[in-house]
Amino acid sequence: MISLRGVEKAFPHGPTKTYVLRRIDLDIKPGEFVSIMGPSGAGKSTLLHILGMHDQSWSGEYFFDDVPVHTLDGKKRAALRNRNIGFVFQSYHLLDDQTVFENLELPLSYRDVSKKDRQSIVCDTLDRFQMVGKKDLFPTQLSGGQQQLVGIARAVVASPRIILADEPTGNLHSAQGKEIMDMFKRLNDEGTTIVQVTHSETNAAYGNRIVRLEDGWIVNGQ
Amino acid sequence: MDAFLNDIRYAVRNLIKRPGFTLIAVLTLGIGIGANTAMFSSIYALLLKPLAFPELDRVVAIWDNNPIRGEVHNEVAMANYLDWRAQTQSYEHLALYRWFNANITGLDQPERVQGFAVTANFLDVTGVKPILGRNFTEEDNQPGKDVVAIISHSLWQRSFGGDPNILNKTITINTYQLAVIGVLPEHFNFPKGGEVYAPIELTPEVTSNRTLHGFYVIGRLNPGVSIEQAQAEIDNVTARLEKQYPETNTGLGATVYSLVDDMVRAYDKPIWVTMGFVGFVLLIACANIANLMLARATGRHKEIALRAALGATRWRIMRQLLTESLIVALIGGAFGVLLGFWGIDALRWGNPGDAAKFAAGWYQLGINVPVLLFTLGISIFSGLVFGLAPALQVSKPNLNDALKDGARQVSGSSHRLRSSLVVFEVALSLVLLVGAGLSIRSFLYLVKTSPGFNPDNVLTMRILLPWGKYPEEPKRAALYHDLLQRVKAVPGVESAAFVNYLPLGGSNSSDDYLVEGDPVPQPGRENSGRYRVATPDYFQTMRIPIIRGRGFSEQDKAGIQPVVIVNETMARKHWSVQDAIGKRIRFNGPPEKNPWMEIVGVVEDVTHELNLAVTPEYYLPHAQDPWNAMALVARTTVDPTSIAGQIRQQVWTIDKDLPAYEVRSMNEVWGLAASMYSFSSVTLGFFAVIALLLASLGIYGVMAFAVSQRTQELGIRMALGATTSDVLKLVVKHGMKLALLGIGIGLVGAWALTRFMKALLVGVEATDLLTFAVVSGCLFIAALLACYLPARRATKVDPLVALRYE
């Protein structure tokens, strides 16, 4: 599904460069649950955003379903991303002035889904995540765990084939974190590929592969 | 006191630390305050204190009215005035005057000035005393007394070199010798343009006349008497006179006005409308600065929270913020005074022609103590207006949130306030733009619409034959006939004629007429029409098309069948254009003195006053009604003003004492008549453009700020799949929602307010749909541009950077 070959990212630093990622070769197959781990500054989030096609400035080769992402322009990358990838963030990044329902509707509105279909999809998703009763609440009226649940629901609402999660339980206490990880596991069991960045060995244990990064290099799990 | 000084010190330091903000705020405010200062200066000089009369509020003007005929400002008949004077108690003095053309001769060149014939108590009403000599006495009004005059300060200086021994010297006016008995103070300018004041000779014939409505009445109320009381009293008197003299006084009433209101009614509306405009500009400027202050306060959120955490009360924080606002406002006010000087210069430079010269109080135009007090007042007011809302908004921070790192700095209510300010600005701008648009449309209408004649290459000048020297009608007719032949012989003159009043010249003559075969109208319902007296070739010279019959000819002489030419409107009112020829009309008066006149021609309507509809009008041949004061119109093949000197020489060849004055091309006459409209359209247009710029800046500022505050949100949206066009649309939509709301409110406001502009409009309705639509479109485009620029910046948001906040 995903194949990275010789991917590097660096920032110019005077006459030299500071590398954040070095010669990354990585393959992720459909249905995998991959955890990217490593110390702070190892390049985990950077790698995740490259996988998510948010980051445009890197070198190397990136194939998504054999499509050479490195040759696509911004528009085509965005289209590819919108068709296939969902995101979950550590800080949830819900829009405070929109209700739960509207937050879930947002990714669909960017994918030209009709209003009628949007409503039906969001209702299904709310039902699936057992949040129907909270659909009219604003994010600030929810607990952290509930907010992240909405964040995951928002990530899956457009039926992505892969979910990229950046420390999804980082801001949650352990009980809430477990609930979220159970949700990821369930999604993975239903066929969605999951790639998460985590510091937690417990959370990593939910997956079937761990990729370890240090100083921008993959040291294990390639 | 110490705390207050501290506030000032801290405020000054803060303003110096942010020179960009301070400069923009001071400039924006300076423009608003400067415009207001200049306008208030003209309001003070022209409308509030146009006359330096003691206890001016006690001075009134009284006009005849006739509701049956729809007349509200009619001159008064002498006998009625004398009855008012005898039968009322409200007045300390009640005086009467009429104007006359004063031909001063015996000087280097004959000079025509404005004269006023007055009752002896005229100056008593004004409360002004001569600086030299004496006032008139009742005896001066008696027939057979020595003829005396009081002259203006400017005439004394200009024509007599300020001669201190001028008293009892004689001057020749209209061939009469008048002894100068007094000189008025400098700047005494009442009635407007007056230079010579002479007593009216109260002969029995004059004092018994109730039909000649040619006099103006002014009065000084007794102390404590209100205008309403004076009105009630005169209502009783006019009701009595109506019963006593039904033939002349049916339907005749009188209205008492404050003299200032009466004087300024011709030009107060444009000035008030312009003042309203600049007031709006100031409010828009204040809204802009309030928005700047809010944005700035957002940056100071932590500082303010810290002050509150350290024990500052809300009032203490507000005081600090308001001190800063007031200091900005006062610096802006000082800058505004500077701009006000230039604004007043611009007003003087662009003044509506003679209107300014004859506007009493024009000499006072400038920065004086009342104007400075006004400027100080509006500066403080502005400081409070733009400072209060932000101060209220940020002086009550949520300490828990505000002191956290990375906490959101903008509350929802702050957004709402900023958005409301933008809506307010857009709405005000739309009102101003509609006003300016209507004004410009009026002016364009005037430029494009034919006045019914061709003003190009026509020279005009007025000539006055003194009654004393030319009492006989044949002599007057002969002189004008002779002069016309001489003028026609001047090289460059194609054709020439005389008319008593130029079209658009500001003066008209009118009289009632009877139509042969029609029943005599009831008193108060007479046919009223304008009439002009012209020599042959007038219509040809002015290029006024004759649509039926003929123009005047040399054969239309005195002593034969009187003839008349009517305009199209009059022909259609009574007959038809075809049927009018051969019909007869006459002036409404004794038949022996007012013979029937046969209609020999119908001409196209001519615009004689720009803002009034054409009314029935008829023309008489000068040979059959030889007026003494006429205006020359000469169509030339060269620049008309280039041969004015030669034509004046021709006048003086006939009579060296004849003044030829008001020498202008017909285009200049048109320009003067249209000057109020051109002045309004330029002034209002200028302020509307400033308003548009300020409002656009306001929208831009709010949107740019919103984008900077929404960086993270936009990043999230992009991470969730929003394309650049989605982000562009999102930001533009947000801004345009505000703009459209503002436009909607502005349209309602404009619809309600532009009716006050009716006096400034010609050829366009105050609710002209096209103007409303075009102006809304312009504002929409400006708002779109103002939204587009920040929206473009929003599309450059890098989701990676935005998301890195976590």
Interface residues (C-beta under 8 A of the other chain):
Chain A: H49 G52 H54 D55 K75 A78 R81 N82 F87 F89 Q90 S91 H93 L95 D97 L106 P107 Y110 R111 R154 A158
Chain B: G412 Q712 E713 I716 R717 M718 A719 L720 G721 A722 T723 D726 P799 L800 L803 Y805 E806
